[in-house]
Amino acid sequence: MTTIRPAADRALVLSFEGDVLEVFRPGEGLRYHISLIKDFELKTDKKGQHTWDITMANSYSNSGNPVDENAVSKVTQLIAEVQKAKAAFRFD
């Protein structure tokens, strides 16, 4: 299981284990199955600000989520884990 906090000043936690990516915020917990994730990426704007975005197969998106500079490598690693699991996933 990988669990990270992308931005220290935000109450948000990302957790990934197996085939479910979870996003926890106060009063809200979202679960994304990897087979339904279209894109999960880290973006950097012209000012060097980092965000993570997720787009689902049904076009739902969760975007513009801030990432601290010191968490970029952790978010990149988490995204790679999700992409690897997504590529290997097969329904029974």
C-alpha positions as CSV (number, residue, x, y, z in Angstrom):
1,M,0.0,0.0,0.0
2,T,1.2,3.5,-0.8
3,T,-0.2,6.4,1.1
4,I,0.9,10.0,0.5
5,R,-0.1,13.6,1.3
6,P,0.6,15.6,-1.9
7,A,0.3,19.1,-0.3
8,A,1.0,19.8,3.4
9,D,-1.5,22.6,3.6
10,R,-4.4,20.6,2.2
11,A,-6.4,18.0,4.0
12,L,-6.1,15.4,1.3
13,V,-4.6,11.9,1.2
14,L,-4.0,9.6,-1.7
15,S,-3.8,5.9,-1.1
16,F,-3.3,3.0,-3.5
17,E,-3.4,-0.7,-2.9
18,G,-3.9,-3.3,-5.6
19,D,-6.6,-2.1,-7.9
20,V,-8.2,0.8,-6.1
21,L,-7.0,4.4,-5.8
22,E,-8.6,6.2,-2.9
23,V,-8.8,10.0,-2.3
24,F,-9.6,11.1,1.2
25,R,-10.8,14.6,2.1
26,P,-12.6,15.7,5.3
27,G,-16.1,14.3,5.1
28,E,-15.4,12.6,1.7
29,G,-13.7,9.4,0.5
30,L,-13.6,8.6,-3.2
31,R,-12.6,5.2,-4.6
32,Y,-11.5,4.8,-8.2
33,H,-11.1,1.3,-9.7
34,I,-8.1,1.2,-12.0
35,S,-10.1,-0.3,-14.9
36,L,-12.2,2.9,-14.9
37,I,-9.3,5.4,-14.8
38,K,-8.6,7.0,-18.2
39,D,-5.7,9.3,-17.2
40,F,-3.9,10.0,-13.9
41,E,-1.1,12.5,-14.3
42,L,1.1,15.1,-12.7
43,K,1.1,18.5,-14.5
44,T,3.4,21.5,-14.1
45,D,2.3,25.0,-15.2
46,K,4.5,27.8,-16.6
47,K,5.0,29.1,-13.0
48,G,6.4,25.7,-11.9
49,Q,3.3,24.9,-9.8
50,H,2.4,21.2,-9.7
51,T,-1.0,19.6,-9.7
52,W,-2.4,16.0,-10.1
53,D,-5.4,15.3,-12.3
54,I,-7.4,12.2,-12.7
55,T,-9.9,11.6,-15.5
56,M,-12.3,8.6,-15.5
57,A,-13.6,6.6,-18.5
58,N,-17.0,8.4,-18.2
59,S,-15.2,11.8,-18.5
60,Y,-15.6,12.7,-14.8
61,S,-12.4,14.5,-13.7
62,N,-10.8,15.5,-10.5
63,S,-8.2,18.1,-11.5
64,G,-6.1,21.0,-10.2
65,N,-5.1,19.3,-7.0
66,P,-2.0,20.9,-5.7
67,V,1.3,19.1,-5.1
68,D,4.1,20.5,-3.0
69,E,7.6,20.5,-4.6
70,N,8.9,18.0,-2.1
71,A,6.0,15.6,-2.9
72,V,6.5,15.5,-6.6
73,S,8.6,12.4,-6.6
74,K,6.1,10.6,-4.3
75,V,3.2,11.6,-6.6
76,T,5.1,10.5,-9.7
77,Q,5.8,7.1,-8.0
78,L,2.2,6.7,-7.1
79,I,1.1,7.5,-10.6
80,A,3.6,5.0,-12.0
81,E,2.2,2.3,-9.6
82,V,-1.3,3.0,-10.7
83,Q,-0.4,2.9,-14.4
84,K,1.6,-0.3,-14.0
85,A,-1.4,-2.0,-12.2
86,K,-3.8,-0.7,-14.8
87,A,-1.7,-2.1,-17.6
88,A,-1.6,-5.5,-15.9
89,F,-5.2,-5.6,-14.8
90,R,-7.5,-8.3,-16.3
91,F,-11.1,-9.1,-15.2
92,D,-11.6,-12.7,-14.0
